[in-house]
Amino acid sequence: MSSRWKPSVTVAAIVEHLGRFLLVEEHTSDGLCLNNPAGHLDPGESPLQGVVREALEETARAFVPTGIVGIYLSRTQRAGTGRDTTYLRIAFRGTVGEPDASRALDTGIVRALWMTPDEIRASAHRHRSPLLLRCVEDHLAGVNFPLSLITTDESVFVPPLVERA
């Protein structure tokens, strides 16, 4: 029996304000790590909807995407666990509003914080993914694609068919 390879699709919010980037500090199986506000794309949502949802869940801030920084492929292998996961990340640039004090942060998220590029580079040993720094560096280099780069077909929003018994 053959197994079909399926990368995990994630979306990430890249937010710079006054020379600092919005990150999250989160509990992971590797300890307390830093990441861009990011997460898995859910069934029935577009990448744009997914990044807005993830940023809100992880930072309690409304995210407004303005462009796409890049589309990235990375792989994580965990020795001794047999875990071997490939991620396809779509990174969006944008802005955020003030935090909503009535919103709790997503499970595992300790806090949202702002860091300079130099602070991010100096903390590479705490990055959840090498894509954190890569997305920041690409943003700083001015990489910016229009949101229209990604099209979500209407079929994504149609509820799945229910099989009759």
Secondary structure as UniProt FT lines:
FT   STRAND          8..17
FT   TURN            18..19
FT   STRAND          20..28
FT   TURN            29..30
FT   STRAND          31..35
FT   STRAND          38..40
FT   TURN            43..44
FT   HELIX           47..59
FT   STRAND          63..78
FT   TURN            79..82
FT   STRAND          83..96
FT   TURN            101..102
FT   TURN            107..108
FT   STRAND          109..115
FT   HELIX           117..122
FT   HELIX           124..126
FT   HELIX           131..140
FT   TURN            141..142
FT   HELIX           147..149
FT   HELIX           154..157
//
